[in-house]
Amino acid sequence: MGLGSTAKKIQGLSERAEAMYKQVQELQQRITNLEEEVDDTHDTVNRMDHQLTEQRELLLAIAEKHDIDGEEILADAAIDQAELEGENDTAEEADAKRRREETTAE
């Protein structure tokens, strides 16, 4: 093996290393950007959660002023939501079972 082919191999390795280094830098920048976006999203969710809590308290106070049992309404809504989620879970389970049966039949 001559010095020329060794130099070409080293040059090729060097170029690939530079390309990989650039890719790593790009990935680091993307990760940094994603971390910033996650932090912003977290702050937004916390702010919205706080606002939602305030609105709920306000609505309960208004309901109480008008002799409406707001807690009962919230409890009924929670029950309805749980039933709806149960129906969705059952439908998803049925779909999964159907897919397993189709796969087994093939």
C-alpha positions in Angstrom: 0.0 0.0 0.0 1.5 3.3 -1.1 1.5 6.6 0.8 -0.9 8.0 -1.8 -3.7 5.5 -1.0 -3.1 5.9 2.8 -3.4 9.7 2.4 -6.6 9.3 0.4 -8.0 7.0 3.1 -7.1 9.5 5.9 -8.6 12.3 3.9 -11.8 10.3 3.4 -11.9 9.5 7.2 -11.3 13.2 7.9 -14.1 14.3 5.7 -16.5 11.8 7.2 -15.5 12.9 10.7 -16.2 16.5 9.8 -19.6 15.6 8.4 -20.4 13.6 11.5 -19.3 16.5 13.7 -21.6 18.9 11.8 -24.4 16.5 12.3 -23.8 16.2 16.0 -23.7 20.0 16.3 -27.0 20.2 14.4 -28.5 17.6 16.7 -27.3 19.5 19.7 -29.0 22.6 18.5 -32.2 20.8 17.7 -32.2 19.3 21.2 -31.5 22.7 22.8 -34.4 24.2 20.8 -36.7 21.3 21.8 -35.8 21.8 25.5 -36.7 25.5 25.2 -40.0 24.6 23.5 -40.8 22.0 26.2 -40.0 24.6 28.9 -42.3 27.2 27.2 -45.0 24.6 26.8 -44.7 23.6 30.5 -45.0 27.3 31.5 -48.1 27.7 29.3 -49.7 24.5 30.7 -49.1 25.7 34.3 -50.5 29.1 33.5 -53.6 27.6 31.8 -54.0 25.2 34.8 -54.0 28.1 37.2 -56.5 30.1 35.0 -58.7 27.0 34.8 -58.7 26.6 38.6 -59.6 30.3 39.0 -62.5 30.0 36.4 -63.8 26.9 38.2 -63.9 28.7 41.5 -65.6 31.6 39.9 -68.2 29.4 38.3 -68.8 27.6 41.5 -69.3 30.9 43.3 -71.7 32.1 40.7 -73.6 28.8 40.8 -73.8 29.0 44.6 -75.2 32.6 44.4 -77.9 31.3 42.1 -78.7 28.3 44.4 -77.2 25.8 41.9 -75.2 22.8 43.2 -72.1 23.3 41.2 -70.3 20.3 42.8 -73.2 18.0 41.8 -72.9 19.2 38.2 -69.1 18.6 38.3 -69.7 15.1 39.7 -72.2 14.3 37.0 -69.8 15.6 34.3 -67.0 13.4 35.8 -69.2 10.4 35.7 -70.2 11.1 32.1 -66.6 11.5 31.2 -65.6 8.2 32.9 -68.4 6.4 31.1 -67.3 7.9 27.8 -63.7 6.9 28.4 -64.8 3.4 29.3 -66.8 3.1 26.1 -63.7 4.3 24.1 -61.5 1.7 26.0 -64.0 -1.0 25.1 -64.1 0.0 21.4 -60.3 0.1 21.3 -60.1 -3.3 23.0 -62.6 -4.7 20.4 -60.5 -3.3 17.6 -57.3 -4.8 19.0 -59.0 -8.1 19.4 -60.3 -8.0 15.8 -56.8 -7.1 14.5 -55.3 -10.0 16.4 -58.0 -12.4 15.0 -57.3 -11.1 11.5 -53.6 -11.6 11.9 -54.1 -15.1 13.3 -56.4 -16.0 10.4 -53.8 -15.1 7.8 
